[in-house]
Amino acid sequence: MTPGQPPKVGTSSVMKGKHAAPKWPGYSKTIHYEITGAGRIDYQFNPSSTEGMHGDPHDVVRILSIDLGSH
């Protein structure tokens, strides 16, 4: 619900390196969200995207990968 803030469950961190760069204009660097014992999700978000049919500014989260395997 709040992709730009630390999660209430699990941990998140901004990834480092060339793979962390935003893939689309206006999006964040890649955020690595780790759910203890359940896996991890890498995503980027845009708090004011105008993508979509109506073009109104809204939050958009794009999931880049989901890994449910063990670390």
Stockholm file with secondary structure:
# STOCKHOLM 1.0

chainA/1-71         MTPGQPPKVGTSSVMKGKHAAPKWPGYSKTIHYEITGAGRIDYQFNPSSTEGMHGDPHDVVRILSIDLGSH
#=GR chainA/1-71 SS CCTTSCCSSSEEEECCSGGGSCSSTTCCCCEEEEETTTEEEEEEEEEEECCSSSCCCEEEEEEEEEECSCC
#=GC SS_cons        CCTTSCCSSSEEEECCSGGGSCSSTTCCCCEEEEETTTEEEEEEEEEEECCSSSCCCEEEEEEEEEECSCC
//
